[in-house]
């Protein structure tokens, strides 16, 4: 059996007038802020896709879904995740597990974590137990601490039987 590990990171700006979508869930920020980006700016799903692609040295989401391509304007990142999962399968690999940590001061993510895990697991074709989603604040330090953005770190482990 062969194993591969990949890591991913992403950050998007918090701005007024945008939706706040994390792990496919639409959340409500207390100041009405959302994440800016070409797609739906789902930073959690973006970090996961980069971890999956990184595990197989297949580049990054910028390569597969270029931000200057109009096809991906406002794209549902879960649909892109499904495409990355299909690519992983085509290459002959299976997802062992993925794990992630979202760095956000607000809103509280914990109540939404089960729904995020379920949505991600469905698109990956794995069980929710194989999908880790954790949340932390940055203790008001740095850009995420000042709520200038929300960031996410992710890892993916793949196996080839
Ligand atoms: Mg991104």
Backbone and ligand atoms as CSV (ligand in chain L), in Angstrom:
chain,resi,resn,atom,element,x,y,z
A,1,UNK,N,N,0.849,-1.202,0.000
A,1,UNK,CA,C,0.000,0.000,0.000
A,1,UNK,C,C,0.884,1.252,0.000
A,2,UNK,N,N,0.511,2.189,-0.846
A,2,UNK,CA,C,1.240,3.456,-0.874
A,2,UNK,C,C,0.401,4.550,-0.208
A,3,UNK,N,N,1.083,5.472,0.447
A,3,UNK,CA,C,0.415,6.607,1.084
A,3,UNK,C,C,0.985,7.911,0.553
A,4,UNK,N,N,0.156,8.922,0.484
A,4,UNK,CA,C,0.603,10.276,0.133
A,4,UNK,C,C,-0.093,11.271,1.055
A,5,UNK,N,N,0.668,12.288,1.459
A,5,UNK,CA,C,0.085,13.337,2.301
A,5,UNK,C,C,0.223,14.676,1.587
A,6,UNK,N,N,-0.766,15.530,1.758
A,6,UNK,CA,C,-0.706,16.861,1.155
A,6,UNK,C,C,-1.185,17.912,2.132
A,7,UNK,N,N,-0.701,19.123,1.977
A,7,UNK,CA,C,-1.197,20.190,2.839
A,7,UNK,C,C,-1.684,21.372,2.015
A,8,UNK,N,N,-2.642,22.093,2.587
A,8,UNK,CA,C,-3.231,23.231,1.886
A,8,UNK,C,C,-3.466,24.380,2.843
A,9,UNK,N,N,-3.418,25.581,2.289
A,9,UNK,CA,C,-3.668,26.790,3.090
A,9,UNK,C,C,-4.389,27.796,2.216
A,10,UNK,N,N,-5.316,28.535,2.806
A,10,UNK,CA,C,-5.968,29.613,2.059
A,10,UNK,C,C,-6.429,30.693,3.024
A,11,UNK,N,N,-6.560,31.902,2.493
A,11,UNK,CA,C,-7.114,33.015,3.267
A,11,UNK,C,C,-7.912,33.891,2.317
A,12,UNK,N,N,-9.042,34.380,2.780
A,12,UNK,CA,C,-9.837,35.336,1.993
A,12,UNK,C,C,-10.217,36.508,2.880
A,13,UNK,N,N,-10.341,37.689,2.241
A,13,UNK,CA,C,-10.710,38.900,2.969
A,13,UNK,C,C,-12.171,38.876,3.396
A,14,UNK,N,N,-12.412,39.416,4.609
A,14,UNK,CA,C,-13.779,39.647,5.074
A,14,UNK,C,C,-14.206,41.036,4.616
A,15,UNK,N,N,-15.305,41.106,3.902
A,15,UNK,CA,C,-15.782,42.389,3.371
A,15,UNK,C,C,-17.305,42.473,3.534
A,16,UNK,N,N,-17.843,43.708,3.512
A,16,UNK,CA,C,-19.308,43.840,3.521
A,16,UNK,C,C,-19.885,43.424,2.170
A,17,UNK,N,N,-21.129,43.013,2.169
A,17,UNK,CA,C,-21.830,42.758,0.916
A,17,UNK,C,C,-21.512,41.437,0.247
A,18,UNK,N,N,-20.896,40.520,0.997
A,18,UNK,CA,C,-20.618,39.189,0.450
A,18,UNK,C,C,-21.162,38.137,1.412
A,19,UNK,N,N,-21.481,36.971,0.875
A,19,UNK,CA,C,-21.930,35.865,1.719
A,19,UNK,C,C,-20.733,35.256,2.444
A,20,UNK,N,N,-20.998,34.700,3.617
A,20,UNK,CA,C,-19.970,33.988,4.371
A,20,UNK,C,C,-20.267,32.496,4.272
A,21,UNK,N,N,-19.523,31.829,3.383
A,21,UNK,CA,C,-19.757,30.403,3.143
A,21,UNK,C,C,-18.519,29.621,3.549
A,22,UNK,N,N,-18.712,28.682,4.475
A,22,UNK,CA,C,-17.608,27.844,4.955
A,22,UNK,C,C,-18.064,26.387,4.955
A,23,UNK,N,N,-17.302,25.544,4.306
A,23,UNK,CA,C,-17.681,24.136,4.226
A,23,UNK,C,C,-19.052,23.967,3.597
A,24,UNK,N,N,-19.406,24.867,2.692
A,24,UNK,CA,C,-20.691,24.804,2.006
A,24,UNK,C,C,-21.854,25.366,2.803
A,25,UNK,N,N,-21.621,25.731,4.068
A,25,UNK,CA,C,-22.670,26.277,4.932
A,25,UNK,C,C,-22.680,27.797,4.847
A,26,UNK,N,N,-23.864,28.358,4.723
A,26,UNK,CA,C,-23.988,29.813,4.724
A,26,UNK,C,C,-24.133,30.293,6.164
A,27,UNK,N,N,-23.132,31.058,6.644
A,27,UNK,CA,C,-23.114,31.517,8.032
A,27,UNK,C,C,-23.450,33.005,8.104
A,28,UNK,N,N,-23.736,33.448,9.316
A,28,UNK,CA,C,-24.065,34.848,9.554
A,28,UNK,C,C,-22.986,35.473,10.428
A,29,UNK,N,N,-22.223,36.434,9.881
A,29,UNK,CA,C,-21.246,37.162,10.692
A,29,UNK,C,C,-21.984,38.273,11.438
A,30,UNK,N,N,-21.609,38.521,12.719
A,30,UNK,CA,C,-22.336,39.536,13.496
A,30,UNK,C,C,-22.324,40.926,12.847
A,31,UNK,N,N,-21.253,41.249,12.073
A,31,UNK,CA,C,-21.202,42.559,11.402
A,31,UNK,C,C,-21.687,42.456,9.960
A,32,UNK,N,N,-22.229,41.327,9.593
A,32,UNK,CA,C,-22.731,41.146,8.225
A,32,UNK,C,C,-21.643,40.981,7.181
A,33,UNK,N,N,-20.423,40.626,7.609
A,33,UNK,CA,C,-19.311,40.479,6.661
A,33,UNK,C,C,-19.337,39.105,5.987
A,34,UNK,N,N,-18.738,39.061,4.810
A,34,UNK,CA,C,-18.609,37.793,4.085
A,34,UNK,C,C,-17.237,37.710,3.444
A,35,UNK,N,N,-16.976,36.613,2.772
A,35,UNK,CA,C,-15.647,36.397,2.196
A,35,UNK,C,C,-15.603,36.811,0.730
A,36,UNK,N,N,-14.561,37.608,0.414
A,36,UNK,CA,C,-14.398,38.127,-0.936
A,36,UNK,C,C,-13.602,37.132,-1.782
A,37,UNK,N,N,-13.962,37.012,-3.050
A,37,UNK,CA,C,-13.228,36.112,-3.937
A,37,UNK,C,C,-13.967,35.939,-5.247
A,38,UNK,N,N,-13.302,35.288,-6.181
A,38,UNK,CA,C,-13.872,35.084,-7.519
A,38,UNK,C,C,-14.994,34.045,-7.476
A,39,UNK,N,N,-14.735,32.953,-6.730
A,39,UNK,CA,C,-15.764,31.918,-6.542
A,39,UNK,C,C,-16.584,32.318,-5.319
A,40,UNK,N,N,-17.189,31.347,-4.639
A,40,UNK,CA,C,-17.914,31.672,-3.403
A,40,UNK,C,C,-16.958,31.920,-2.231
A,41,UNK,N,N,-15.641,31.811,-2.487
A,41,UNK,CA,C,-14.599,32.136,-1.501
A,41,UNK,C,C,-14.653,31.245,-0.252
A,42,UNK,N,N,-15.076,30.008,-0.445
A,42,UNK,CA,C,-15.142,29.056,0.672
A,42,UNK,C,C,-13.717,28.592,1.016
A,43,UNK,N,N,-13.129,29.307,1.956
A,43,UNK,CA,C,-11.713,29.144,2.278
A,43,UNK,C,C,-11.407,27.729,2.802
A,44,UNK,N,N,-12.366,27.140,3.503
A,44,UNK,CA,C,-12.186,25.784,4.035
A,44,UNK,C,C,-12.091,24.769,2.889
A,45,UNK,N,N,-13.011,24.853,1.964
A,45,UNK,CA,C,-13.008,23.907,0.845
A,45,UNK,C,C,-11.794,24.154,-0.065
A,46,UNK,N,N,-11.386,25.415,-0.207
A,46,UNK,CA,C,-10.198,25.718,-1.020
A,46,UNK,C,C,-8.939,25.086,-0.414
A,47,UNK,N,N,-8.783,25.203,0.897
A,47,UNK,CA,C,-7.604,24.610,1.552
A,47,UNK,C,C,-7.614,23.093,1.409
A,48,UNK,N,N,-8.802,22.489,1.517
A,48,UNK,CA,C,-8.917,21.033,1.354
A,48,UNK,C,C,-8.544,20.603,-0.060
A,49,UNK,N,N,-9.009,21.352,-1.054
A,49,UNK,CA,C,-8.682,20.999,-2.446
A,49,UNK,C,C,-7.176,21.084,-2.673
A,50,UNK,N,N,-6.536,22.106,-2.123
A,50,UNK,CA,C,-5.085,22.228,-2.292
A,50,UNK,C,C,-4.344,21.089,-1.590
A,51,UNK,N,N,-4.864,20.627,-0.456
A,51,UNK,CA,C,-4.242,19.496,0.233
A,51,UNK,C,C,-4.355,18.227,-0.615
A,52,UNK,N,N,-5.526,18.007,-1.199
A,52,UNK,CA,C,-5.751,16.809,-2.036
A,52,UNK,C,C,-4.866,16.854,-3.283
A,53,UNK,N,N,-4.824,18.015,-3.940
A,53,UNK,CA,C,-3.998,18.150,-5.142
A,53,UNK,C,C,-2.519,18.039,-4.784
A,54,UNK,N,N,-2.143,18.621,-3.643
A,54,UNK,CA,C,-0.752,18.595,-3.207
A,54,UNK,C,C,-0.259,17.182,-2.928
A,55,UNK,N,N,-1.148,16.344,-2.401
A,55,UNK,CA,C,-0.760,14.967,-2.083
A,55,UNK,C,C,-0.306,14.216,-3.331
A,56,UNK,N,N,-0.867,14.588,-4.488
A,56,UNK,CA,C,-0.517,13.910,-5.739
A,56,UNK,C,C,0.350,14.791,-6.638
A,57,UNK,N,N,0.858,15.884,-6.091
A,57,UNK,CA,C,1.688,16.829,-6.866
A,57,UNK,C,C,0.997,17.230,-8.166
A,58,UNK,N,N,-0.295,17.524,-8.053
A,58,UNK,CA,C,-1.073,17.899,-9.239
A,58,UNK,C,C,-1.306,19.404,-9.305
A,59,UNK,N,N,-0.430,20.161,-8.673
A,59,UNK,CA,C,-0.569,21.615,-8.714
A,59,UNK,C,C,-1.525,22.101,-7.644
A,60,UNK,N,N,-2.208,23.219,-7.937
A,60,UNK,CA,C,-3.110,23.799,-6.944
A,60,UNK,C,C,-4.418,24.223,-7.608
A,61,UNK,N,N,-5.335,24.764,-6.810
A,61,UNK,CA,C,-6.650,25.107,-7.377
A,61,UNK,C,C,-6.539,26.246,-8.386
A,62,UNK,N,N,-5.527,27.109,-8.238
A,62,UNK,CA,C,-5.329,28.186,-9.208
A,62,UNK,C,C,-5.036,27.637,-10.599
A,63,UNK,N,N,-4.388,26.481,-10.648
A,63,UNK,CA,C,-4.064,25.828,-11.918
A,63,UNK,C,C,-5.311,25.161,-12.515
A,64,UNK,N,N,-6.078,24.486,-11.649
A,64,UNK,CA,C,-7.242,23.730,-12.133
A,64,UNK,C,C,-8.470,24.611,-12.360
A,65,UNK,N,N,-8.605,25.665,-11.542
A,65,UNK,CA,C,-9.760,26.567,-11.649
A,65,UNK,C,C,-9.248,28.011,-11.652
A,66,UNK,N,N,-8.646,28.463,-12.759
A,66,UNK,CA,C,-8.009,29.790,-12.779
A,66,UNK,C,C,-8.989,30.907,-12.417
A,67,UNK,N,N,-8.554,31.842,-11.541
A,67,UNK,CA,C,-9.449,32.915,-11.090
A,67,UNK,C,C,-9.836,33.881,-12.212
A,68,UNK,N,N,-9.114,33.842,-13.362
A,68,UNK,CA,C,-9.507,34.744,-14.468
A,68,UNK,C,C,-10.448,34.038,-15.450
A,69,UNK,N,N,-10.840,32.809,-15.106
A,69,UNK,CA,C,-11.759,32.047,-15.956
A,69,UNK,C,C,-13.193,32.327,-15.504
A,70,UNK,N,N,-14.005,32.876,-16.397
A,70,UNK,CA,C,-15.380,33.275,-16.052
A,70,UNK,C,C,-16.251,32.090,-15.620
A,71,UNK,N,N,-15.838,30.868,-16.003
A,71,UNK,CA,C,-16.614,29.683,-15.609
A,71,UNK,C,C,-16.706,29.546,-14.097
A,72,UNK,N,N,-15.688,30.063,-13.388
A,72,UNK,CA,C,-15.634,29.846,-11.938
A,72,UNK,C,C,-16.131,31.046,-11.147
A,73,UNK,N,N,-16.664,32.084,-11.857
A,73,UNK,CA,C,-17.198,33.244,-11.124
A,73,UNK,C,C,-18.391,32.789,-10.282
A,74,UNK,N,N,-18.303,33.067,-8.970
A,74,UNK,CA,C,-19.396,32.704,-8.066
A,74,UNK,C,C,-19.579,31.199,-7.896
A,75,UNK,N,N,-18.568,30.433,-8.322
A,75,UNK,CA,C,-18.704,28.969,-8.304
A,75,UNK,C,C,-18.937,28.440,-6.888
A,76,UNK,N,N,-19.763,27.388,-6.802
A,76,UNK,CA,C,-19.964,26.649,-5.562
A,76,UNK,C,C,-18.723,25.777,-5.371
A,77,UNK,N,N,-17.938,26.099,-4.348
A,77,UNK,CA,C,-16.664,25.396,-4.165
A,77,UNK,C,C,-16.848,23.900,-3.913
A,78,UNK,N,N,-18.015,23.507,-3.375
A,78,UNK,CA,C,-18.251,22.078,-3.156
A,78,UNK,C,C,-18.289,21.324,-4.488
A,79,UNK,N,N,-18.764,21.989,-5.538
A,79,UNK,CA,C,-18.785,21.366,-6.866
A,79,UNK,C,C,-17.343,21.189,-7.370
A,80,UNK,N,N,-16.507,22.176,-7.086
A,80,UNK,CA,C,-15.092,22.080,-7.479
A,80,UNK,C,C,-14.413,20.951,-6.687
A,81,UNK,N,N,-14.777,20.836,-5.404
A,81,UNK,CA,C,-14.218,19.765,-4.567
A,81,UNK,C,C,-14.573,18.394,-5.142
A,82,UNK,N,N,-15.800,18.278,-5.621
A,82,UNK,CA,C,-16.253,17.027,-6.231
A,82,UNK,C,C,-15.380,16.691,-7.452
A,83,UNK,N,N,-15.021,17.708,-8.217
A,83,UNK,CA,C,-14.170,17.503,-9.397
A,83,UNK,C,C,-12.762,17.069,-8.990
A,84,UNK,N,N,-12.253,17.661,-7.915
A,84,UNK,CA,C,-10.925,17.276,-7.427
A,84,UNK,C,C,-10.959,15.829,-6.915
A,85,UNK,N,N,-12.047,15.461,-6.220
A,85,UNK,CA,C,-12.183,14.088,-5.722
A,85,UNK,C,C,-12.221,13.097,-6.886
A,86,UNK,N,N,-12.893,13.479,-7.966
A,86,UNK,CA,C,-12.962,12.612,-9.152
A,86,UNK,C,C,-11.577,12.453,-9.770
A,87,UNK,N,N,-10.820,13.526,-9.778
A,87,UNK,CA,C,-9.453,13.488,-10.314
A,87,UNK,C,C,-8.570,12.552,-9.475
A,88,UNK,N,N,-8.708,12.650,-8.157
A,88,UNK,CA,C,-7.957,11.769,-7.248
A,88,UNK,C,C,-8.270,10.305,-7.557
A,89,UNK,N,N,-9.551,9.998,-7.754
A,89,UNK,CA,C,-9.967,8.626,-8.072
A,89,UNK,C,C,-9.415,8.181,-9.430
A,90,UNK,N,N,-9.493,9.075,-10.427
A,90,UNK,CA,C,-8.973,8.744,-11.766
A,90,UNK,C,C,-7.493,8.405,-11.725
A,91,UNK,N,N,-6.776,9.060,-10.800
A,91,UNK,CA,C,-5.339,8.807,-10.661
A,91,UNK,C,C,-5.071,7.514,-9.891
A,92,UNK,N,N,-6.155,6.875,-9.384
A,92,UNK,CA,C,-6.025,5.590,-8.713
A,92,UNK,C,C,-5.827,5.667,-7.206
A,93,UNK,N,N,-6.227,6.803,-6.617
A,93,UNK,CA,C,-6.027,6.978,-5.176
A,93,UNK,C,C,-7.347,7.115,-4.447
A,94,UNK,N,N,-7.327,6.736,-3.144
A,94,UNK,CA,C,-8.502,6.879,-2.271
A,94,UNK,C,C,-8.155,7.813,-1.119
A,95,UNK,N,N,-9.160,8.536,-0.647
A,95,UNK,CA,C,-8.965,9.416,0.504
A,95,UNK,C,C,-9.008,8.569,1.780
A,96,UNK,N,N,-7.942,8.625,2.573
A,96,UNK,CA,C,-7.945,7.989,3.903
A,96,UNK,C,C,-8.659,8.926,4.873
A,97,UNK,N,N,-8.196,10.162,4.943
A,97,UNK,CA,C,-8.884,11.190,5.725
A,97,UNK,C,C,-8.379,12.575,5.332
A,98,UNK,N,N,-9.167,13.562,5.670
A,98,UNK,CA,C,-8.723,14.954,5.559
A,98,UNK,C,C,-8.951,15.605,6.917
A,99,UNK,N,N,-8.167,16.620,7.209
A,99,UNK,CA,C,-8.354,17.367,8.458
A,99,UNK,C,C,-8.118,18.836,8.161
A,100,UNK,N,N,-8.745,19.693,8.949
A,100,UNK,CA,C,-8.637,21.125,8.678
A,100,UNK,C,C,-8.824,21.921,9.953
A,101,UNK,N,N,-8.276,23.129,9.934
A,101,UNK,CA,C,-8.546,24.062,11.021
A,101,UNK,C,C,-8.808,25.441,10.413
A,102,UNK,N,N,-10.001,25.966,10.717
A,102,UNK,CA,C,-10.407,27.289,10.231
A,102,UNK,C,C,-10.022,28.309,11.298
A,103,UNK,N,N,-9.366,29.384,10.872
A,103,UNK,CA,C,-8.948,30.439,11.799
A,103,UNK,C,C,-9.881,31.636,11.623
A,104,UNK,N,N,-10.785,31.820,12.574
A,104,UNK,CA,C,-11.778,32.895,12.489
A,104,UNK,C,C,-12.142,33.359,13.895
A,105,UNK,N,N,-12.208,34.673,14.086
A,105,UNK,CA,C,-12.622,35.196,15.394
A,105,UNK,C,C,-14.123,34.992,15.600
A,106,UNK,N,N,-14.893,35.275,14.550
A,106,UNK,CA,C,-16.351,35.175,14.595
A,106,UNK,C,C,-16.842,34.780,13.207
A,107,UNK,N,N,-18.009,34.222,13.075
A,107,UNK,CA,C,-18.917,33.759,14.133
A,107,UNK,C,C,-18.431,32.440,14.728
A,108,UNK,N,N,-19.110,31.972,15.745
A,108,UNK,CA,C,-18.808,30.660,16.331
A,108,UNK,C,C,-19.112,29.578,15.291
A,109,UNK,N,N,-18.103,28.752,15.012
A,109,UNK,CA,C,-18.274,27.754,13.944
A,109,UNK,C,C,-18.779,26.413,14.462
A,110,UNK,N,N,-18.527,26.159,15.744
A,110,UNK,CA,C,-18.803,24.833,16.300
A,110,UNK,C,C,-20.197,24.281,15.964
A,111,UNK,N,N,-21.263,25.102,16.106
A,111,UNK,CA,C,-22.597,24.547,15.812
A,111,UNK,C,C,-22.757,24.097,14.355
A,112,UNK,N,N,-21.912,24.624,13.465
A,112,UNK,CA,C,-22.039,24.329,12.032
A,112,UNK,C,C,-21.119,23.202,11.566
A,113,UNK,N,N,-20.215,22.772,12.459
A,113,UNK,CA,C,-19.199,21.795,12.053
A,113,UNK,C,C,-19.804,20.468,11.552
A,114,UNK,N,N,-20.813,19.911,12.227
A,114,UNK,CA,C,-21.369,18.636,11.719
A,114,UNK,C,C,-21.900,18.758,10.290
A,115,UNK,N,N,-22.577,19.847,9.975
A,115,UNK,CA,C,-23.120,20.036,8.623
A,115,UNK,C,C,-21.991,20.217,7.613
A,116,UNK,N,N,-20.943,20.930,8.003
A,116,UNK,CA,C,-19.785,21.119,7.102
A,116,UNK,C,C,-19.126,19.779,6.797
A,117,UNK,N,N,-18.915,18.971,7.853
A,117,UNK,CA,C,-18.266,17.659,7.673
A,117,UNK,C,C,-19.105,16.781,6.756
A,118,UNK,N,N,-20.423,16.801,6.950
A,118,UNK,CA,C,-21.313,15.968,6.135
A,118,UNK,C,C,-21.263,16.400,4.671
A,119,UNK,N,N,-21.282,17.712,4.428
A,119,UNK,CA,C,-21.272,18.226,3.047
A,119,UNK,C,C,-19.960,17.865,2.349
A,120,UNK,N,N,-18.856,18.033,3.059
A,120,UNK,CA,C,-17.537,17.733,2.477
A,120,UNK,C,C,-17.411,16.228,2.217
A,121,UNK,N,N,-17.852,15.419,3.194
A,121,UNK,CA,C,-17.761,13.963,3.055
A,121,UNK,C,C,-18.551,13.482,1.842
A,122,UNK,N,N,-19.751,14.032,1.649
A,122,UNK,CA,C,-20.585,13.649,0.509
A,122,UNK,C,C,-19.851,13.908,-0.800
A,123,UNK,N,N,-19.248,15.094,-0.925
A,123,UNK,CA,C,-18.556,15.451,-2.174
A,123,UNK,C,C,-17.290,14.630,-2.386
A,124,UNK,N,N,-16.669,14.214,-1.269
A,124,UNK,CA,C,-15.444,13.403,-1.385
A,124,UNK,C,C,-15.765,11.929,-1.569
A,125,UNK,N,N,-17.013,11.536,-1.284
A,125,UNK,CA,C,-17.386,10.134,-1.354
A,125,UNK,C,C,-16.809,9.318,-0.213
A,126,UNK,N,N,-16.692,9.952,0.966
A,126,UNK,CA,C,-16.191,9.254,2.160
A,126,UNK,C,C,-17.191,9.459,3.302
A,127,UNK,N,N,-16.921,8.831,4.452
A,127,UNK,CA,C,-17.788,8.986,5.620
A,127,UNK,C,C,-17.402,10.270,6.370
A,128,UNK,N,N,-18.360,10.877,7.070
A,128,UNK,CA,C,-18.059,12.082,7.849
A,128,UNK,C,C,-16.919,11.866,8.853
A,129,UNK,N,N,-16.762,10.601,9.322
A,129,UNK,CA,C,-15.682,10.299,10.274
A,129,UNK,C,C,-14.306,10.495,9.648
A,130,UNK,N,N,-14.248,10.547,8.325
A,130,UNK,CA,C,-12.970,10.741,7.621
A,130,UNK,C,C,-12.680,12.216,7.344
A,131,UNK,N,N,-13.567,13.074,7.819
A,131,UNK,CA,C,-13.426,14.508,7.552
A,131,UNK,C,C,-13.333,15.274,8.869
A,132,UNK,N,N,-12.177,15.838,9.142
A,132,UNK,CA,C,-11.989,16.651,10.344
A,132,UNK,C,C,-12.163,18.124,10.014
A,133,UNK,N,N,-13.007,18.797,10.788
A,133,UNK,CA,C,-13.137,20.260,10.673
A,133,UNK,C,C,-13.040,20.822,12.086
A,134,UNK,N,N,-12.044,21.657,12.307
A,134,UNK,CA,C,-11.865,22.273,13.610
A,134,UNK,C,C,-11.831,23.785,13.421
A,135,UNK,N,N,-12.090,24.495,14.513
A,135,UNK,CA,C,-12.091,25.951,14.431
A,135,UNK,C,C,-11.282,26.516,15.576
A,136,UNK,N,N,-10.561,27.597,15.305
A,136,UNK,CA,C,-9.850,28.301,16.364
A,136,UNK,C,C,-9.910,29.792,16.076
A,137,UNK,N,N,-9.788,30.593,17.115
A,137,UNK,CA,C,-9.593,32.032,16.889
A,137,UNK,C,C,-8.093,32.263,16.809
A,138,UNK,N,N,-7.693,33.458,16.416
A,138,UNK,CA,C,-6.262,33.786,16.421
A,138,UNK,C,C,-5.931,34.702,17.594
A,139,UNK,N,N,-6.770,34.614,18.652
A,139,UNK,CA,C,-6.556,35.411,19.870
A,139,UNK,C,C,-6.393,36.895,19.539
A,140,UNK,N,N,-7.152,37.361,18.546
A,140,UNK,CA,C,-7.149,38.771,18.120
A,140,UNK,C,C,-5.800,39.250,17.602
A,141,UNK,N,N,-4.939,38.312,17.212
A,141,UNK,CA,C,-3.610,38.658,16.692
A,141,UNK,C,C,-3.583,38.538,15.168
A,142,UNK,N,N,-2.887,39.464,14.528
A,142,UNK,CA,C,-2.678,39.370,13.088
A,142,UNK,C,C,-3.942,39.630,12.279
A,143,UNK,N,N,-3.858,39.416,10.955
A,143,UNK,CA,C,-4.993,39.747,10.067
A,143,UNK,C,C,-6.273,38.973,10.379
A,144,UNK,N,N,-6.136,37.702,10.753
A,144,UNK,CA,C,-7.357,36.954,11.073
A,144,UNK,C,C,-7.901,37.423,12.424
A,145,UNK,N,N,-6.985,37.749,13.345
A,145,UNK,CA,C,-7.387,38.232,14.666
A,145,UNK,C,C,-8.100,39.567,14.588
A,146,UNK,N,N,-7.710,40.406,13.611
A,146,UNK,CA,C,-8.364,41.708,13.421
A,146,UNK,C,C,-9.598,41.590,12.526
A,147,UNK,N,N,-9.935,40.372,12.182
A,147,UNK,CA,C,-11.089,40.083,11.311
A,147,UNK,C,C,-10.968,40.746,9.944
A,148,UNK,N,N,-9.741,40.836,9.444
A,148,UNK,CA,C,-9.539,41.293,8.060
A,148,UNK,C,C,-9.787,40.129,7.098
A,149,UNK,N,N,-9.746,38.916,7.620
A,149,UNK,CA,C,-9.991,37.751,6.782
A,149,UNK,C,C,-10.200,36.507,7.618
A,150,UNK,N,N,-10.517,35.429,6.917
A,150,UNK,CA,C,-10.622,34.102,7.534
A,150,UNK,C,C,-9.662,33.186,6.782
A,151,UNK,N,N,-8.901,32.391,7.530
A,151,UNK,CA,C,-7.897,31.509,6.930
A,151,UNK,C,C,-8.230,30.057,7.259
A,152,UNK,N,N,-7.610,29.162,6.542
A,152,UNK,CA,C,-7.799,27.735,6.830
A,152,UNK,C,C,-6.548,26.941,6.458
A,153,UNK,N,N,-6.174,26.021,7.321
A,153,UNK,CA,C,-5.099,25.052,7.068
A,153,UNK,C,C,-5.737,23.679,6.918
A,154,UNK,N,N,-5.202,22.866,5.998
A,154,UNK,CA,C,-5.777,21.527,5.795
A,154,UNK,C,C,-4.690,20.524,5.432
A,155,UNK,N,N,-4.947,19.274,5.769
A,155,UNK,CA,C,-4.099,18.167,5.304
A,155,UNK,C,C,-5.000,17.075,4.742
A,156,UNK,N,N,-4.423,16.305,3.813
A,156,UNK,CA,C,-5.145,15.172,3.229
A,156,UNK,C,C,-4.197,13.985,3.172
A,157,UNK,N,N,-4.699,12.819,3.538
A,157,UNK,CA,C,-3.930,11.579,3.404
A,157,UNK,C,C,-4.642,10.695,2.378
A,158,UNK,N,N,-3.860,10.235,1.389
A,158,UNK,CA,C,-4.417,9.385,0.329
A,158,UNK,C,C,-3.713,8.029,0.360
A,159,UNK,N,N,-4.428,7.005,-0.089
A,159,UNK,CA,C,-3.811,5.678,-0.187
A,159,UNK,C,C,-4.087,5.051,-1.546
A,160,UNK,N,N,-3.145,4.194,-1.936
A,160,UNK,CA,C,-3.302,3.414,-3.156
A,160,UNK,C,C,-3.154,1.957,-2.727
A,161,UNK,N,N,-4.230,1.162,-2.815
A,161,UNK,CA,C,-4.164,-0.210,-2.299
A,161,UNK,C,C,-3.099,-1.036,-3.040
L,1,MG,MG,MG,-9.228,30.603,-2.132
